[in-house]
Amino acid sequence: MSKNSQCTVSTKAFVKASADTEEPSADPTETPAATREPSSEPVETSIPTVEPIETPIPTVEPEPTETPIPTLEPEPTETPAVPIERPGKVSNIKICYGKNNSRLVITWKEAKNAEKYLIYRQMNNKAFRYVGTTKNCRFDDKRIKANKKYRYKIVSYQSEAINKENSKLSRWFSTKTIVNTKHQRYSYSEMSRDIHQLKAAYGDRVHYQVIGKSVDGRNLYDVIIGNPNAKKTLLVVSNLHAREYMTAQLCMAQIEYYLKNYYRSISGTVPVNVFEQIAVHYVPMANPDGVTISQYGIRAIHKASLRKTLRKMPGANRHRLWKANARGVDLNRNYPVSYRARYQKRGSEGYTGTHAASEPETKAILSLLRKIRKTSKLKGVVNYNAMGSIAFGGCSKRGNVRKVTAAMYRRAVALTRYGSSAGYNAGKPSIGNFREYVVYKKKIPSITLEIGVRGCPLPSSQFPSVWRRNYRLVLEEAKLLRSK
């Protein structure tokens, strides 16, 4: 045998041996592709061994698709991209009395993003103290004392914010009496301030409106106690004559007294039971320019043209005794009843004007009368003047006006103990008088009360006596007219 044939046999034997040793291994991953290249058979048999390697690929690819999207969504809630905002400040804080005057009601406008509100109170400039928490925009402070000053800090709170609190301070609220009756010169500016404070303190118990302007531009106020939509009304007008400004002080004190005791009994009469059925309209200062002249002189008038003219009028050098308005017209002689134009001289008192209702102050009262009568039944009018401690209630015409006027007069005299007006100003003509206009032209029952016992301006020492006689009068007259 040749060497070549021996090599061939040896090679065949080697291949066979190799094949015998490879067959037991069924793991395709351990079979290198290079060992199968010399023979076609291993290549064919190797194809099915490669497929199992490729088939697992689909089982791997679905993994990202099988991962649920919702499992990724909670991440933003666990770590917010934008933190919760700090709560905003409250606004429009209002403080007024509750039904019980030992309680204050604090309200405010809702703060943005607020979860709740923490309330702190300061009394008489002392430290703030925590008094309560609320989720509403209202807090009732039930521990109030008279003659104290209170201020509140309203803290808006949000527990999930980084900056959890934001605070706002209220204005001071005083439980002291608003209308000052201890001094003599009760002015227009003081009255205006008191009207606004009474409205703020007593809320819906009281309303006010401006019914016109004086010659020098001052407001003519109408202050309404009780239900402004009541079907019946009583009108009170005072201070037509400038130097009689204690009448305005009296009316403002009456207003505050009735508001403070709105739900309490005053000698057996509870104001709310009366004023909800018959509203009372007060015009406490019908001649604010004249009051200003009487108290501070002609220099206190705003308009230079008026000052120049006033200084030339009779009585200009005795400003304390001034009765007229800033054009020298006596407003209680300017109404269209028994009227005489240009009667007497323009000046401190007595001049009737160029024509009836020539003055803006008179026009404002007439306009108010018309307005009230359009929306309700004007049952009566009370007019406060000074001085003399006298009551006027006469009526020469028969009928219901005379009957009701007499009833009002009797009640007034019983309360005040004022004397009869018989013989008062005897021999002097009655021209353009307000009460006579109301009774005879408008056929509305009306009385006039002259307060005080000395010459005007009345001294402050007279006020206690005036108050004792008159503090119940308007309430009792309203109670009387409620049933008429």
C-alpha positions in Angstrom: 0.0 0.0 0.0 1.2 3.4 -0.9 1.7 6.3 1.4 -1.1 8.2 -0.3 -3.6 5.4 0.3 -2.5 5.1 3.9 -3.0 8.8 4.3 -6.5 8.5 2.8 -7.5 5.7 5.1 -6.1 7.6 8.1 -8.0 10.7 7.1 -11.3 8.8 6.7 -10.7 7.1 10.0 -10.1 10.5 11.6 -13.2 12.0 10.1 -15.3 9.1 11.2 -13.8 9.3 14.7 -14.5 13.0 14.8 -18.1 12.4 13.7 -18.6 9.8 16.3 -17.4 12.2 19.0 -19.5 15.2 17.8 -22.9 13.4 17.5 -23.5 13.1 21.2 -23.3 16.9 21.6 -26.7 18.3 20.7 -26.0 21.9 21.9 -25.9 24.0 18.7 -24.3 26.9 20.4 -21.1 24.9 21.0 -20.7 23.9 17.3 -18.4 26.4 15.6 -19.3 27.2 12.0 -15.7 26.7 10.9 -15.8 22.9 11.6 -18.7 22.5 9.2 -17.2 24.3 6.2 -15.1 21.4 4.7 -18.2 19.2 4.3 -21.6 20.0 2.8 -23.4 17.7 5.2 -22.4 19.6 8.4 -23.6 22.8 6.8 -27.0 21.4 6.0 -27.4 20.0 9.5 -26.1 23.2 11.1 -29.0 25.3 9.7 -31.6 24.0 12.1 -29.1 24.4 14.9 -28.8 28.2 14.1 -32.6 28.8 14.0 -33.1 28.2 17.7 -30.6 31.0 18.2 -32.6 33.4 16.0 -36.1 32.4 17.2 -35.6 33.7 20.8 -35.2 37.3 19.4 -39.0 37.9 19.2 -39.3 36.8 22.8 -36.7 39.4 23.8 -38.2 42.3 21.6 -41.6 42.4 23.2 -40.1 43.3 26.6 -40.3 47.0 26.1 -43.8 46.7 24.7 -44.9 44.5 27.6 -43.7 47.2 30.1 -47.0 49.0 31.0 -47.0 52.8 30.4 -49.1 53.5 33.5 -46.2 52.2 35.7 -44.2 55.2 34.4 -46.9 57.9 34.8 -46.9 58.1 38.6 -43.4 59.6 38.6 -44.6 63.3 38.1 -47.0 63.0 41.1 -44.3 61.7 43.3 -41.9 64.5 42.3 -44.0 67.5 41.1 -42.5 69.6 38.4 -44.2 72.7 39.8 -44.6 73.1 43.7 -47.9 74.2 45.2 -48.2 78.0 45.3 -48.1 79.9 48.5 -51.7 81.0 49.5 -52.7 84.5 48.5 -53.6 87.2 50.9 -57.2 87.8 51.9 -58.8 91.1 50.9 -61.8 93.3 51.6 -61.8 92.7 55.4 -64.9 94.0 57.1 -65.8 94.2 60.7 -69.2 94.9 62.2 -71.3 94.1 65.2 -73.3 90.9 65.5 -76.8 90.9 66.9 -75.2 90.9 70.3 -72.9 93.9 70.8 -70.4 91.7 72.6 -69.8 89.9 69.3 -67.9 91.1 66.2 -68.4 89.5 62.8 -65.3 89.6 60.6 -65.7 88.8 56.9 -63.2 88.9 54.0 -62.8 87.9 50.4 -61.4 84.4 49.7 -57.7 84.1 49.3 -56.3 82.1 46.3 -55.1 78.6 47.1 -56.1 78.8 50.8 -57.0 75.6 52.7 -58.1 77.4 55.8 -57.7 80.7 57.8 -56.1 81.3 61.1 -57.4 84.3 63.1 -55.4 86.4 65.5 -56.7 89.4 67.5 -55.0 92.5 68.8 -56.6 94.6 71.5 -55.5 98.1 72.4 -52.1 97.8 70.7 -51.1 94.7 72.7 -49.7 91.5 71.2 -51.7 89.5 68.7 -53.3 86.3 70.1 -54.7 83.3 68.3 -58.5 83.2 68.6 -59.6 80.5 66.1 -59.5 78.8 62.7 -62.2 78.6 60.0 -62.5 77.3 56.5 -65.1 79.9 55.6 -64.6 83.6 54.9 -66.2 84.6 58.2 -65.3 84.5 61.8 -67.5 85.5 64.8 -65.5 86.9 67.8 -67.7 86.4 70.8 -65.4 87.8 73.4 -65.7 91.6 72.8 -65.7 94.3 75.5 -67.0 97.9 75.3 -64.6 100.8 74.9 -61.8 98.8 73.4 -60.0 98.9 70.1 -59.6 95.7 68.1 -57.6 94.6 65.0 -57.4 91.3 63.3 -54.8 89.4 61.4 -56.2 86.9 58.9 -53.7 84.2 58.0 -54.4 82.2 54.8 -52.9 78.7 55.2 -52.0 75.9 52.7 -50.5 72.8 54.3 -48.9 71.4 51.1 -47.1 74.6 50.0 -43.5 75.3 50.8 -44.5 78.8 52.2 -47.7 77.7 54.0 -48.9 81.1 55.3 -49.8 84.6 54.1 -51.3 87.3 56.4 -53.3 90.5 56.1 -54.2 93.0 58.8 -57.6 94.6 59.2 -58.2 98.2 60.2 -58.8 99.1 63.8 -62.4 98.7 65.1 -63.4 100.6 68.2 -66.2 99.5 70.4 -66.4 103.1 71.9 -69.3 105.3 71.1 -68.9 106.9 67.7 -70.9 110.1 67.9 -69.3 112.5 70.3 -71.8 114.4 72.4 -69.3 115.8 74.9 -68.3 118.9 72.9 -70.3 121.8 71.5 -69.1 122.3 67.9 -70.4 119.2 66.1 -69.2 119.9 62.6 -70.1 118.8 59.0 -66.8 116.8 58.6 -67.3 115.1 62.0 -70.9 114.1 61.0 -69.7 112.8 57.6 -67.0 110.6 59.3 -69.6 109.3 61.8 -72.0 108.3 59.1 -69.4 106.2 57.4 -68.2 104.7 60.7 -71.8 103.8 61.7 -72.3 102.1 58.4 -69.1 100.1 58.8 -69.9 99.1 62.4 -73.6 98.2 62.0 -73.8 96.8 58.5 -77.3 96.3 57.1 -79.0 97.9 60.0 -78.2 101.3 58.4 -77.7 102.7 55.0 -77.0 106.2 53.6 -77.2 108.1 50.4 -76.2 111.6 49.2 -79.4 113.4 48.0 -77.7 116.5 46.8 -75.0 119.1 47.3 -75.0 122.4 49.1 -74.1 125.7 47.5 -70.5 125.2 48.5 -70.4 121.6 47.4 -70.9 119.7 50.7 -72.9 116.5 50.7 -76.5 116.4 51.9 -76.9 113.0 53.6 -79.9 110.8 54.0 -79.3 108.1 56.7 -81.8 105.2 56.7 -82.3 103.0 59.7 -84.0 99.7 59.2 -85.4 98.1 56.1 -84.8 100.4 53.2 -87.6 98.6 51.2 -90.2 98.9 54.0 -93.7 99.9 52.8 -93.9 102.7 55.3 -91.5 105.5 56.1 -90.9 108.3 58.6 -88.7 111.3 57.7 -86.7 113.3 60.2 -85.1 116.6 59.0 -82.9 118.8 61.3 -80.5 121.7 61.2 -82.3 123.9 58.6 -81.0 126.9 60.5 -77.2 126.9 60.7 -76.6 127.9 64.3 -78.9 125.1 65.5 -76.4 122.4 64.9 -77.0 120.6 68.2 -80.1 119.2 66.4 -77.7 117.4 64.0 -75.7 116.1 67.0 -79.0 114.9 68.6 -80.1 113.1 65.4 -76.8 111.4 65.0 -76.8 110.3 68.6 -80.3 108.9 68.2 -79.2 106.9 65.1 -76.3 105.3 67.0 -78.4 104.6 70.0 -81.1 102.8 68.0 -78.5 100.8 66.0 -76.6 99.8 69.2 -79.8 98.6 70.8 -81.4 97.3 67.6 -82.3 93.9 69.1 -82.8 95.1 72.7 -85.7 96.6 74.4 -85.8 100.4 74.9 -88.5 101.0 77.5 -90.5 98.1 76.2 -89.9 98.7 72.4 -87.4 96.7 70.4 -86.2 98.8 67.5 -85.9 95.9 65.0 -89.6 95.2 65.4 -90.4 98.8 64.4 -87.8 99.7 61.8 -88.2 96.6 59.8 -91.8 97.7 59.1 -91.3 101.4 58.9 -87.9 102.7 57.9 -86.7 106.0 59.2 -84.9 108.5 56.9 -82.8 111.1 58.7 -81.4 114.3 57.0 -79.4 115.3 60.1 -77.7 118.4 58.6 -79.8 120.1 56.0 -77.6 123.3 56.0 -74.0 122.2 56.1 -72.6 125.4 54.6 -74.4 127.5 57.2 -73.2 125.3 60.0 -69.6 125.7 58.7 -70.0 129.5 58.7 -71.5 129.5 62.2 -68.7 127.3 63.6 -65.6 128.5 61.7 -66.5 131.8 60.0 -66.8 132.8 56.3 -63.2 131.9 55.8 -64.2 128.2 56.0 -66.3 128.5 52.8 -64.4 126.9 49.8 -65.4 129.1 46.9 -63.8 132.5 46.8 -66.8 134.1 45.0 -69.1 133.0 47.9 -66.7 134.3 50.5 -66.5 137.7 48.8 -70.3 138.0 48.6 -70.9 136.8 52.1 -68.6 139.3 53.7 -70.8 142.1 52.4 -74.0 140.7 53.9 -75.7 141.8 57.2 -74.5 139.5 60.0 -71.2 138.6 58.4 -69.3 140.0 61.4 -71.3 137.8 63.8 -70.8 134.5 62.2 -71.7 132.4 65.3 -75.3 133.6 65.0 -75.6 132.7 61.3 -78.8 131.0 60.3 -78.9 131.1 56.5 -77.0 129.1 53.8 -73.9 130.2 51.9 -76.0 132.5 49.7 -77.7 134.3 52.6 -81.0 132.5 52.2 -83.0 131.3 55.2 -83.8 127.7 54.2 -86.8 127.5 56.5 -88.4 130.3 54.5 -87.6 128.9 51.0 -90.4 126.3 50.6 -93.3 126.8 48.2 -96.0 127.5 50.8 -97.3 131.0 51.7 -94.2 132.2 49.8 -93.1 135.8 49.3 -90.0 136.3 47.0 -87.1 138.5 48.2 -88.7 139.0 51.6 -86.2 140.9 53.9 -82.5 141.3 52.9 -80.0 138.6 51.9 -77.9 137.9 54.9 -77.6 136.0 58.2 -81.4 135.3 58.6 -84.9 135.9 57.2 -84.3 136.3 53.5 -86.7 134.1 51.5 -84.7 133.9 48.2 -85.4 135.0 44.7 -88.1 132.3 44.3 -89.5 129.3 46.1 -87.1 126.4 46.3 -84.4 128.5 44.8 -81.6 126.8 46.9 -80.0 123.4 46.2 -80.5 122.3 49.8 -84.3 122.9 49.5 -84.4 121.1 46.1 -82.7 118.1 47.6 -85.3 117.8 50.4 -88.2 118.2 47.9 -86.6 115.5 45.7 -86.3 113.2 48.6 -89.9 113.6 49.5 -90.9 112.7 46.0 -88.7 109.7 45.9 -89.9 108.3 49.2 -93.5 108.7 48.2 -92.9 106.8 45.0 -91.6 103.8 46.7 -93.4 103.8 50.1 -96.1 105.5 52.2 -94.6 108.5 53.9 -96.5 108.3 57.2 -95.0 111.4 58.9 -92.3 114.0 59.2 -90.4 115.1 62.4 -88.5 118.4 62.1 -85.9 119.4 64.7 -85.2 123.1 65.4 -83.7 125.0 68.3 -84.5 126.7 70.7 -87.2 127.1 73.3 -88.2 123.5 74.3 -91.5 123.9 72.4 -93.5 121.5 70.3 -95.5 122.4 67.1 -98.3 120.2 65.9 -101.2 122.4 64.9 -103.2 121.7 61.7 -106.2 123.9 60.6 -107.4 121.4 58.0 -109.7 118.6 59.0 -109.2 114.9 58.1 -106.6 112.2 58.6 -103.6 114.6 58.4 -104.9 116.6 61.3 -105.8 113.5 63.3 -102.4 111.8 62.9 -100.5 115.1 63.4 -102.4 115.5 66.7 -101.4 112.0 67.7 -97.8 112.6 66.9 -97.9 115.9 68.8 -99.4 114.3 72.0 -96.8 111.5 72.0 -94.0 114.1 71.6 -95.2 116.2 74.4 -95.7 113.2 76.7 -92.0 112.2 76.0 -90.3 115.6 76.0 -92.6 117.6 78.3 -92.1 120.5 75.8 -94.5 123.4 76.0 -97.2 124.5 73.6 -96.3 126.6 70.6 -99.3 128.9 71.1 -98.1 132.5 70.9 -94.7 131.5 69.5 -93.6 134.2 67.0 -97.0 135.9 67.4 -97.5 138.6 64.8 -94.7 137.4 62.4 -95.8 136.1 59.0 -95.1 132.4 58.3 -93.4 132.3 54.9 -92.0 129.2 53.2 -92.0 127.2 56.4 -90.9 123.5 55.9 -93.5 121.9 58.3 -96.4 123.9 56.8 -95.3 122.9 53.3 -95.3 119.2 54.4 -98.7 119.5 56.1 -100.7 121.8 53.8 -99.1 121.1 50.4 -98.1 117.5 50.7 -100.8 116.5 53.3 -98.3 114.6 55.4 -98.6 114.6 59.2 -95.8 116.5 60.7 -94.5 118.0 64.0 -91.6 120.4 64.8 -89.6 120.2 68.1 -87.6 123.2 69.3 -84.8 121.8 71.6 -82.9 123.7 74.3 -83.7 126.6 76.5 -81.0 129.2 75.7 -79.9 131.2 72.7 -78.2 129.3 69.9 -75.7 128.0 69.4 -76.7 125.9 72.4 -73.9 125.1 74.9 -72.7 121.5 75.3 -74.0 121.6 78.9 -77.5 121.5 77.5 -77.1 118.3 75.6 -77.7 115.8 78.5 -81.1 117.5 79.2 -82.0 117.5 75.4 -81.0 113.8 75.2 -83.1 112.7 78.1 -86.2 114.3 76.6 -85.6 113.1 73.0 -83.7 109.8 72.9 -86.9 107.8 72.5 -88.9 110.2 70.5 -88.2 109.0 66.9 -88.5 105.4 67.9 -91.9 106.0 69.6 -93.2 108.2 66.7 -92.2 105.4 64.2 -94.0 102.9 66.4 -97.1 105.1 66.4 -97.1 105.6 62.6 -96.5 101.9 62.0 -100.1 101.2 62.8 -101.5 104.2 61.0 
